[in-house]
Amino acid sequence: MNAKRTAPIAHVEIPGICFIRQPEGTRRCTLSAGHHGDHRHSYSGPLMHGFRAGTSWPRSPGETQAS
């Protein structure tokens, strides 16, 4: 089923996930929407004891998912 987009890109949100893009990068925050503190991409970074350490970056004022 094909759905036609009715909202402009700047207004599209993914419910439940923060999804803010890392500045000057391609990673996006994988934490829940409305979280406090730094953003975090849980599936990147070096392996530590068989798990990814993740990557984090600070919040910026006025950011949106479409940024």
Biopython code that builds the backbone (N, CA, C, O; Angstrom):
import numpy as np
from Bio.PDB.StructureBuilder import StructureBuilder

atoms = [
    (1, "MET", "N", (0.844, -1.173, 0.000)),
    (1, "MET", "CA", (0.000, 0.000, 0.000)),
    (1, "MET", "C", (0.888, 1.235, 0.000)),
    (1, "MET", "O", (1.775, 1.357, 0.844)),
    (2, "ASN", "N", (0.666, 2.130, -0.914)),
    (2, "ASN", "CA", (1.427, 3.373, -0.997)),
    (2, "ASN", "C", (0.635, 4.501, -0.362)),
    (2, "ASN", "O", (-0.528, 4.726, -0.698)),
    (3, "ALA", "N", (1.269, 5.201, 0.549)),
    (3, "ALA", "CA", (0.620, 6.334, 1.201)),
    (3, "ALA", "C", (1.268, 7.618, 0.707)),
    (3, "ALA", "O", (2.494, 7.727, 0.669)),
    (4, "LYS", "N", (0.457, 8.573, 0.333)),
    (4, "LYS", "CA", (0.981, 9.850, -0.126)),
    (4, "LYS", "C", (1.293, 10.718, 1.086)),
    (4, "LYS", "O", (0.469, 10.852, 1.991)),
    (5, "ARG", "N", (2.492, 11.308, 1.102)),
    (5, "ARG", "CA", (2.896, 12.184, 2.204)),
    (5, "ARG", "C", (2.073, 13.457, 2.149)),
    (5, "ARG", "O", (1.963, 14.089, 1.098)),
    (6, "THR", "N", (1.491, 13.837, 3.293)),
    (6, "THR", "CA", (0.680, 15.044, 3.345)),
    (6, "THR", "C", (1.354, 16.150, 4.150)),
    (6, "THR", "O", (0.948, 17.308, 4.050)),
    (7, "ALA", "N", (2.369, 15.825, 4.942)),
    (7, "ALA", "CA", (3.066, 16.822, 5.753)),
    (7, "ALA", "C", (4.424, 17.125, 5.138)),
    (7, "ALA", "O", (5.080, 16.225, 4.614)),
    (8, "PRO", "N", (4.852, 18.381, 5.196)),
    (8, "PRO", "CA", (6.197, 18.696, 4.701)),
    (8, "PRO", "C", (7.262, 17.994, 5.548)),
    (8, "PRO", "O", (7.016, 17.667, 6.709)),
    (9, "ILE", "N", (8.425, 17.768, 4.978)),
    (9, "ILE", "CA", (9.515, 17.076, 5.666)),
    (9, "ILE", "C", (9.798, 17.674, 7.038)),
    (9, "ILE", "O", (10.044, 16.924, 7.982)),
    (10, "ALA", "N", (9.773, 18.971, 7.179)),
    (10, "ALA", "CA", (10.108, 19.623, 8.450)),
    (10, "ALA", "C", (9.126, 19.271, 9.568)),
    (10, "ALA", "O", (9.422, 19.516, 10.737)),
    (11, "HIS", "N", (7.975, 18.708, 9.237)),
    (11, "HIS", "CA", (6.969, 18.412, 10.246)),
    (11, "HIS", "C", (6.782, 16.923, 10.502)),
    (11, "HIS", "O", (5.913, 16.548, 11.289)),
    (12, "VAL", "N", (7.553, 16.083, 9.876)),
    (12, "VAL", "CA", (7.435, 14.645, 10.079)),
    (12, "VAL", "C", (8.157, 14.259, 11.359)),
    (12, "VAL", "O", (9.297, 14.670, 11.578)),
    (13, "GLU", "N", (7.504, 13.471, 12.206)),
    (13, "GLU", "CA", (8.129, 12.999, 13.432)),
    (13, "GLU", "C", (7.976, 11.492, 13.518)),
    (13, "GLU", "O", (6.983, 10.928, 13.056)),
    (14, "ILE", "N", (8.971, 10.844, 14.116)),
    (14, "ILE", "CA", (8.904, 9.410, 14.363)),
    (14, "ILE", "C", (8.494, 9.248, 15.820)),
    (14, "ILE", "O", (9.298, 9.527, 16.710)),
    (15, "PRO", "N", (7.281, 8.810, 16.091)),
    (15, "PRO", "CA", (6.830, 8.717, 17.481)),
    (15, "PRO", "C", (7.641, 7.698, 18.276)),
    (15, "PRO", "O", (7.958, 6.617, 17.781)),
    (16, "GLY", "N", (7.966, 8.056, 19.497)),
    (16, "GLY", "CA", (8.639, 7.129, 20.394)),
    (16, "GLY", "C", (10.149, 7.169, 20.360)),
    (16, "GLY", "O", (10.787, 6.687, 21.296)),
    (17, "ILE", "N", (10.758, 7.730, 19.304)),
    (17, "ILE", "CA", (12.216, 7.777, 19.184)),
    (17, "ILE", "C", (12.646, 9.226, 19.018)),
    (17, "ILE", "O", (12.007, 9.980, 18.285)),
    (18, "CYS", "N", (13.712, 9.621, 19.683)),
    (18, "CYS", "CA", (14.233, 10.986, 19.589)),
    (18, "CYS", "C", (14.655, 11.296, 18.148)),
    (18, "CYS", "O", (14.158, 12.254, 17.556)),
    (19, "PHE", "N", (15.564, 10.500, 17.580)),
    (19, "PHE", "CA", (15.983, 10.545, 16.173)),
    (19, "PHE", "C", (16.662, 11.841, 15.746)),
    (19, "PHE", "O", (16.701, 12.132, 14.550)),
    (20, "ILE", "N", (17.203, 12.635, 16.681)),
    (20, "ILE", "CA", (17.936, 13.855, 16.336)),
    (20, "ILE", "C", (19.282, 13.472, 15.732)),
    (20, "ILE", "O", (19.982, 12.621, 16.280)),
    (21, "ARG", "N", (19.655, 14.090, 14.607)),
    (21, "ARG", "CA", (20.900, 13.783, 13.914)),
    (21, "ARG", "C", (22.107, 14.350, 14.660)),
    (21, "ARG", "O", (22.055, 15.453, 15.204)),
    (22, "GLN", "N", (23.182, 13.586, 14.675)),
    (22, "GLN", "CA", (24.443, 14.044, 15.246)),
    (22, "GLN", "C", (24.987, 15.164, 14.362)),
    (22, "GLN", "O", (25.026, 15.013, 13.141)),
    (23, "PRO", "N", (25.414, 16.301, 14.960)),
    (23, "PRO", "CA", (25.942, 17.398, 14.138)),
    (23, "PRO", "C", (27.104, 16.932, 13.259)),
    (23, "PRO", "O", (28.006, 16.235, 13.724)),
    (24, "GLU", "N", (27.070, 17.317, 12.011)),
    (24, "GLU", "CA", (28.100, 16.963, 11.039)),
    (24, "GLU", "C", (28.343, 15.462, 10.955)),
    (24, "GLU", "O", (29.473, 15.021, 10.744)),
    (25, "GLY", "N", (27.277, 14.675, 11.121)),
    (25, "GLY", "CA", (27.385, 13.223, 11.048)),
    (25, "GLY", "C", (26.099, 12.623, 10.507)),
    (25, "GLY", "O", (25.163, 13.340, 10.154)),
    (26, "THR", "N", (26.068, 11.301, 10.448)),
    (26, "THR", "CA", (24.887, 10.615, 9.934)),
    (26, "THR", "C", (24.143, 9.844, 11.012)),
    (26, "THR", "O", (23.033, 9.366, 10.776)),
    (27, "ARG", "N", (24.733, 9.717, 12.181)),
    (27, "ARG", "CA", (24.075, 8.973, 13.260)),
    (27, "ARG", "C", (22.901, 9.760, 13.801)),
    (27, "ARG", "O", (22.893, 10.990, 13.752)),
    (28, "ARG", "N", (21.903, 9.046, 14.321)),
    (28, "ARG", "CA", (20.725, 9.658, 14.927)),
    (28, "ARG", "C", (20.516, 9.072, 16.316)),
    (28, "ARG", "O", (20.865, 7.921, 16.578)),
    (29, "CYS", "N", (19.947, 9.875, 17.194)),
    (29, "CYS", "CA", (19.727, 9.455, 18.580)),
    (29, "CYS", "C", (18.724, 8.297, 18.628)),
    (29, "CYS", "O", (17.668, 8.359, 17.999)),
    (30, "THR", "N", (19.057, 7.255, 19.368)),
    (30, "THR", "CA", (18.200, 6.071, 19.480)),
    (30, "THR", "C", (17.464, 6.011, 20.816)),
    (30, "THR", "O", (16.825, 5.004, 21.124)),
    (31, "LEU", "N", (17.547, 7.085, 21.617)),
    (31, "LEU", "CA", (16.841, 7.109, 22.896)),
    (31, "LEU", "C", (15.367, 7.429, 22.678)),
    (31, "LEU", "O", (14.970, 7.815, 21.578)),
    (32, "SER", "N", (14.562, 7.271, 23.712)),
    (32, "SER", "CA", (13.136, 7.549, 23.592)),
    (32, "SER", "C", (12.889, 9.048, 23.453)),
    (32, "SER", "O", (13.682, 9.866, 23.919)),
    (33, "ALA", "N", (11.795, 9.391, 22.816)),
    (33, "ALA", "CA", (11.446, 10.796, 22.607)),
    (33, "ALA", "C", (11.277, 11.488, 23.953)),
    (33, "ALA", "O", (10.739, 10.907, 24.895)),
    (34, "GLY", "N", (11.738, 12.730, 24.038)),
    (34, "GLY", "CA", (11.594, 13.508, 25.253)),
    (34, "GLY", "C", (12.596, 13.181, 26.346)),
    (34, "GLY", "O", (12.401, 13.573, 27.496)),
    (35, "HIS", "N", (13.664, 12.470, 26.011)),
    (35, "HIS", "CA", (14.668, 12.114, 27.021)),
    (35, "HIS", "C", (15.400, 13.357, 27.507)),
    (35, "HIS", "O", (15.377, 14.393, 26.844)),
    (36, "HIS", "N", (16.038, 13.256, 28.645)),
    (36, "HIS", "CA", (16.811, 14.360, 29.214)),
    (36, "HIS", "C", (18.293, 14.077, 29.026)),
    (36, "HIS", "O", (18.695, 12.918, 28.929)),
    (37, "GLY", "N", (19.105, 15.121, 28.975)),
    (37, "GLY", "CA", (20.549, 14.950, 28.855)),
    (37, "GLY", "C", (21.008, 14.801, 27.423)),
    (37, "GLY", "O", (20.295, 15.154, 26.483)),
    (38, "ASP", "N", (22.215, 14.270, 27.270)),
    (38, "ASP", "CA", (22.833, 14.130, 25.951)),
    (38, "ASP", "C", (22.091, 13.130, 25.070)),
    (38, "ASP", "O", (21.390, 12.240, 25.552)),
    (39, "HIS", "N", (22.272, 13.309, 23.743)),
    (39, "HIS", "CA", (21.763, 12.340, 22.768)),
    (39, "HIS", "C", (22.712, 11.151, 22.730)),
    (39, "HIS", "O", (23.878, 11.274, 23.106)),
    (40, "ARG", "N", (22.217, 9.993, 22.275)),
    (40, "ARG", "CA", (23.044, 8.790, 22.245)),
    (40, "ARG", "C", (22.635, 7.887, 21.086)),
    (40, "ARG", "O", (21.451, 7.643, 20.856)),
    (41, "HIS", "N", (23.636, 7.399, 20.364)),
    (41, "HIS", "CA", (23.428, 6.373, 19.332)),
    (41, "HIS", "C", (24.005, 5.093, 19.902)),
    (41, "HIS", "O", (25.222, 4.960, 20.028)),
    (42, "SER", "N", (23.153, 4.164, 20.242)),
    (42, "SER", "CA", (23.558, 2.960, 20.977)),
    (42, "SER", "C", (24.270, 1.920, 20.135)),
    (42, "SER", "O", (24.901, 1.022, 20.692)),
    (43, "TYR", "N", (24.194, 2.004, 18.813)),
    (43, "TYR", "CA", (24.723, 0.950, 17.952)),
    (43, "TYR", "C", (26.033, 1.317, 17.278)),
    (43, "TYR", "O", (26.364, 0.774, 16.224)),
    (44, "SER", "N", (26.779, 2.233, 17.877)),
    (44, "SER", "CA", (28.065, 2.646, 17.306)),
    (44, "SER", "C", (29.121, 2.646, 18.395)),
    (44, "SER", "O", (28.834, 2.342, 19.552)),
    (45, "GLY", "N", (30.334, 2.986, 18.021)),
    (45, "GLY", "CA", (31.424, 3.026, 18.986)),
    (45, "GLY", "C", (32.156, 1.699, 19.067)),
    (45, "GLY", "O", (31.759, 0.726, 18.426)),
    (46, "PRO", "N", (33.220, 1.656, 19.851)),
    (46, "PRO", "CA", (34.026, 0.434, 19.948)),
    (46, "PRO", "C", (33.318, -0.671, 20.737)),
    (46, "PRO", "O", (32.445, -0.404, 21.563)),
    (47, "LEU", "N", (33.713, -1.909, 20.466)),
    (47, "LEU", "CA", (33.190, -3.051, 21.225)),
    (47, "LEU", "C", (33.856, -3.118, 22.593)),
    (47, "LEU", "O", (35.079, -3.019, 22.697)),
    (48, "MET", "N", (33.065, -3.285, 23.628)),
    (48, "MET", "CA", (33.581, -3.454, 24.982)),
    (48, "MET", "C", (32.861, -4.646, 25.604)),
    (48, "MET", "O", (31.662, -4.575, 25.873)),
    (49, "HIS", "N", (33.586, -5.739, 25.835)),
    (49, "HIS", "CA", (33.020, -6.955, 26.411)),
    (49, "HIS", "C", (31.850, -7.485, 25.578)),
    (49, "HIS", "O", (30.874, -7.996, 26.126)),
    (50, "GLY", "N", (31.953, -7.361, 24.266)),
    (50, "GLY", "CA", (30.936, -7.885, 23.365)),
    (50, "GLY", "C", (29.773, -6.952, 23.094)),
    (50, "GLY", "O", (28.845, -7.328, 22.377)),
    (51, "PHE", "N", (29.794, -5.744, 23.645)),
    (51, "PHE", "CA", (28.728, -4.778, 23.445)),
    (51, "PHE", "C", (29.302, -3.479, 22.882)),
    (51, "PHE", "O", (30.448, -3.132, 23.168)),
    (52, "ARG", "N", (28.516, -2.765, 22.087)),
    (52, "ARG", "CA", (28.944, -1.469, 21.559)),
    (52, "ARG", "C", (28.870, -0.426, 22.666)),
    (52, "ARG", "O", (27.912, -0.395, 23.439)),
    (53, "ALA", "N", (29.876, 0.419, 22.736)),
    (53, "ALA", "CA", (29.924, 1.452, 23.772)),
    (53, "ALA", "C", (28.949, 2.591, 23.476)),
    (53, "ALA", "O", (28.509, 3.281, 24.396)),
    (54, "GLY", "N", (28.608, 2.791, 22.206)),
    (54, "GLY", "CA", (27.702, 3.872, 21.828)),
    (54, "GLY", "C", (28.446, 5.176, 21.628)),
    (54, "GLY", "O", (29.618, 5.303, 21.984)),
    (55, "THR", "N", (27.752, 6.140, 21.057)),
    (55, "THR", "CA", (28.286, 7.458, 20.807)),
    (55, "THR", "C", (27.294, 8.470, 21.373)),
    (55, "THR", "O", (26.085, 8.284, 21.230)),
    (56, "SER", "N", (27.774, 9.532, 22.008)),
    (56, "SER", "CA", (26.856, 10.545, 22.533)),
    (56, "SER", "C", (27.323, 11.937, 22.122)),
    (56, "SER", "O", (28.496, 12.146, 21.816)),
    (57, "TRP", "N", (26.387, 12.883, 22.120)),
    (57, "TRP", "CA", (26.679, 14.273, 21.799)),
    (57, "TRP", "C", (25.669, 15.148, 22.537)),
    (57, "TRP", "O", (24.570, 14.695, 22.857)),
    (58, "PRO", "N", (26.044, 16.417, 22.811)),
    (58, "PRO", "CA", (25.180, 17.299, 23.601)),
    (58, "PRO", "C", (23.946, 17.770, 22.829)),
    (58, "PRO", "O", (23.930, 17.804, 21.599)),
    (59, "ARG", "N", (22.930, 18.127, 23.584)),
    (59, "ARG", "CA", (21.718, 18.693, 23.000)),
    (59, "ARG", "C", (21.992, 20.105, 22.505)),
    (59, "ARG", "O", (22.828, 20.816, 23.062)),
    (60, "SER", "N", (21.280, 20.509, 21.452)),
    (60, "SER", "CA", (21.386, 21.865, 20.921)),
    (60, "SER", "C", (20.025, 22.535, 21.046)),
    (60, "SER", "O", (19.008, 21.852, 20.921)),
    (61, "PRO", "N", (19.959, 23.831, 21.283)),
    (61, "PRO", "CA", (18.669, 24.505, 21.405)),
    (61, "PRO", "C", (17.916, 24.519, 20.070)),
    (61, "PRO", "O", (18.514, 24.740, 19.017)),
    (62, "GLY", "N", (16.623, 24.285, 20.121)),
    (62, "GLY", "CA", (15.767, 24.380, 18.941)),
    (62, "GLY", "C", (15.864, 23.256, 17.946)),
    (62, "GLY", "O", (15.387, 23.408, 16.822)),
    (63, "GLU", "N", (16.454, 22.138, 18.298)),
    (63, "GLU", "CA", (16.607, 21.046, 17.333)),
    (63, "GLU", "C", (15.294, 20.277, 17.159)),
    (63, "GLU", "O", (14.483, 20.183, 18.080)),
    (64, "THR", "N", (15.108, 19.727, 15.947)),
    (64, "THR", "CA", (13.932, 18.910, 15.642)),
    (64, "THR", "C", (14.390, 17.657, 14.924)),
    (64, "THR", "O", (15.531, 17.586, 14.467)),
    (65, "GLN", "N", (13.523, 16.674, 14.819)),
    (65, "GLN", "CA", (13.873, 15.418, 14.157)),
    (65, "GLN", "C", (14.289, 15.638, 12.713)),
    (65, "GLN", "O", (15.125, 14.898, 12.193)),
    (66, "ALA", "N", (13.731, 16.623, 12.070)),
    (66, "ALA", "CA", (14.042, 16.868, 10.650)),
    (66, "ALA", "C", (15.339, 17.647, 10.464)),
    (66, "ALA", "O", (15.734, 17.912, 9.329)),
    (67, "SER", "N", (16.006, 18.016, 11.544)),
    (67, "SER", "CA", (17.255, 18.792, 11.432)),
    (67, "SER", "C", (18.342, 17.986, 10.763)),
    (67, "SER", "O", (19.456, 18.480, 10.586)),
]
sb = StructureBuilder()
sb.init_structure("model")
sb.init_model(0)
sb.init_chain("A")
sb.init_seg("    ")
for serial, (resi, resn, name, xyz) in enumerate(atoms, 1):
    if name == "N":
        sb.init_residue(resn, " ", resi, " ")
    sb.init_atom(name, np.array(xyz, "f"), 0.0, 1.0, " ", f" {name:<3s}", serial, name[0])
structure = sb.get_structure()
